[in-house]
Amino acid sequence: MAEQALGKLSEDQIETELEKVPEWAEINGQIQRTFQFEDFDQSISFVNKIAAYSEEVQHHPDILIRYNKVTLTVSTHDAGGITHKDFELAAKAEALAGVGG
């Protein structure tokens, strides 16, 4: 499974995976989404949850915080592109933000 998670996905596979997290988009070989919260405190709370999860799985997104907006950008550097690990992180972020399963 870890080998599959590290294998770079084809464009068709990326399109299929994006259907599962429709708020995410492919941008320059990475996937990205901006979450919007009520205020800065909620943004930071979300970032802290993402940070804890990222440390647990050793897969870290780029994080941009703009008051009540948090943008996550992720790819798997070891694979040179987008992998299943990135979509696992995207799905977890959706759950942590309270917007997905």
C-alpha positions as CSV (number, residue, x, y, z in Angstrom):
1,M,0.0,0.0,0.0
2,A,2.8,2.4,0.8
3,E,4.3,1.8,-2.6
4,Q,1.0,2.6,-4.2
5,A,0.7,5.8,-2.1
6,L,4.1,6.9,-3.4
7,G,3.5,6.2,-7.1
8,K,2.9,9.4,-9.1
9,L,-0.7,9.4,-10.4
10,S,-1.6,9.8,-14.1
11,E,-3.7,12.7,-15.2
12,D,-6.7,10.4,-15.5
13,Q,-6.2,9.1,-12.0
14,I,-5.9,12.7,-10.7
15,E,-9.2,13.6,-12.4
16,T,-10.9,10.6,-10.8
17,E,-9.5,11.5,-7.4
18,L,-10.5,15.1,-7.7
19,E,-14.1,14.1,-8.1
20,K,-14.0,12.7,-4.6
21,V,-12.8,16.1,-3.2
22,P,-14.5,18.6,-5.6
23,E,-13.3,21.8,-3.8
24,W,-9.7,20.8,-4.6
25,A,-8.0,21.7,-7.9
26,E,-4.8,20.6,-9.6
27,I,-2.4,23.6,-10.0
28,N,1.1,23.2,-11.3
29,G,1.5,19.6,-10.4
30,Q,0.0,20.0,-6.9
31,I,-3.5,19.9,-5.5
32,Q,-4.9,22.9,-3.6
33,R,-7.9,24.2,-1.8
34,T,-8.8,27.3,0.3
35,F,-10.9,26.8,3.3
36,Q,-12.9,29.7,4.8
37,F,-13.7,30.0,8.5
38,E,-15.6,32.5,10.6
39,D,-12.5,34.1,12.1
40,F,-8.8,33.8,12.7
41,D,-9.2,31.6,15.8
42,Q,-11.0,29.0,13.8
43,S,-8.4,29.2,11.0
44,I,-5.6,28.6,13.5
45,S,-7.5,25.7,15.2
46,F,-7.9,24.1,11.8
47,V,-4.2,24.6,11.0
48,N,-3.2,23.0,14.3
49,K,-5.3,19.9,13.5
50,I,-3.7,19.7,10.1
51,A,-0.3,20.1,11.6
52,A,-0.9,17.3,14.1
53,Y,-2.2,14.9,11.4
54,S,0.7,15.8,9.0
55,E,3.2,15.0,11.7
56,E,1.4,11.7,12.4
57,V,1.6,10.6,8.8
58,Q,4.8,12.5,7.9
59,H,3.2,14.2,4.9
60,H,3.2,18.0,5.1
61,P,1.2,20.5,3.0
62,D,2.2,24.1,2.3
63,I,-0.1,26.2,4.4
64,L,-1.0,29.8,3.8
65,I,-3.1,31.6,6.4
66,R,-5.0,34.8,5.5
67,Y,-7.1,35.8,8.6
68,N,-10.2,33.5,8.1
69,K,-8.9,31.7,5.0
70,V,-6.4,28.8,5.0
71,T,-5.0,27.5,1.7
72,L,-3.4,24.0,1.6
73,T,-1.2,23.0,-1.3
74,V,0.2,19.5,-1.4
75,S,2.2,17.1,-3.6
76,T,4.5,14.2,-2.9
77,H,8.1,15.5,-3.5
78,D,9.6,12.0,-3.3
79,A,7.3,10.9,-6.2
80,G,7.8,14.1,-8.2
81,G,4.0,14.8,-8.3
82,I,0.6,14.0,-7.0
83,T,0.0,10.6,-5.3
84,H,-2.7,8.9,-3.3
85,K,-1.0,10.3,-0.1
86,D,-2.0,13.8,-1.3
87,F,-5.6,12.8,-1.7
88,E,-5.6,11.1,1.7
89,L,-4.5,14.4,3.2
90,A,-7.1,16.3,1.2
91,A,-9.9,14.0,2.5
92,K,-8.6,14.3,6.1
93,A,-8.5,18.1,5.7
94,E,-12.2,18.1,4.6
95,A,-13.1,16.0,7.6
96,L,-11.1,18.2,10.0
97,A,-12.7,21.4,8.6
98,G,-16.1,19.8,9.1
99,V,-17.1,19.8,5.4
100,G,-16.6,16.2,4.5
101,G,-16.8,12.5,5.5
